[in-house]
C-alpha cells in the first residue's frame, strides 16, 4: 500500500485524496492521519437507521471526530474495508461530493462480521492550498451482523476482491456471496446503482 497522499505535504489537496486519507485512517486505525483529511473545526453529522451500531448524532472538531471514527471504532472493529460506491472520485475542484458507501468488518470481541451501507455527504474547505474536509454527513441505512464463520467468504471472498476504495454498487452486488443476511444491504445498493 502506498503512503497517504497527504502525509507531510503542504501543497493543494484534492477531495479524492482527502477521502482516501480518511478511509485509510479509519480502516487501518491510524488516527495520526486525520489532521491530513479534516479541518480542525470540522463537523460530523451521523444518522443511524440501524440498532446494530451506534454513534453520537453530532461531533464537533477534529479531536472529537477522530475519537468517534478512528480511536473508538478501532477499539471495537478490525479487518475493516470501506468503499465509496461512485463511478468516479470527486473532481479536483469539487466543493461538495455525495456518494454511497459499503463497509465490512469483524467485531474484535465476538468475531462476528458486520456489513453495512449508507451515504456520505462531504463538504470541503474553500482554501485551495490547504484543503480539508469541513463537514461530513454519514447516513447508516443498514448494518447487518453475521456469524463469525462467514468472515472468510465475506472478507477474503468478496470485499478483498473489490476495487479499493472506489467501487460501484453494481460491482459490489455482483461479487457478493449468496447469504440471506446480506439482503438488506444489497437491496439498498441495488436501488443506488447508477
Secondary structure, DSSP 8 states (H G I E B T S, - for coil): ----TTTT--S---HHHHHHHHHHHHHTT-GGGGGGTEEEEEEEEEEE--SS----SEEESHHHHHIIIIIHHHHHEEEEEEEEESSS---TT-SEEEEEEEEEEEETTT--EEEEEEEEEEEE-S-GGG--EEEEEEEEEEEEEE-GGGHIIIIITTGGGS-SSEE-HHHHHHH----GGGHHHHHHHHHH--
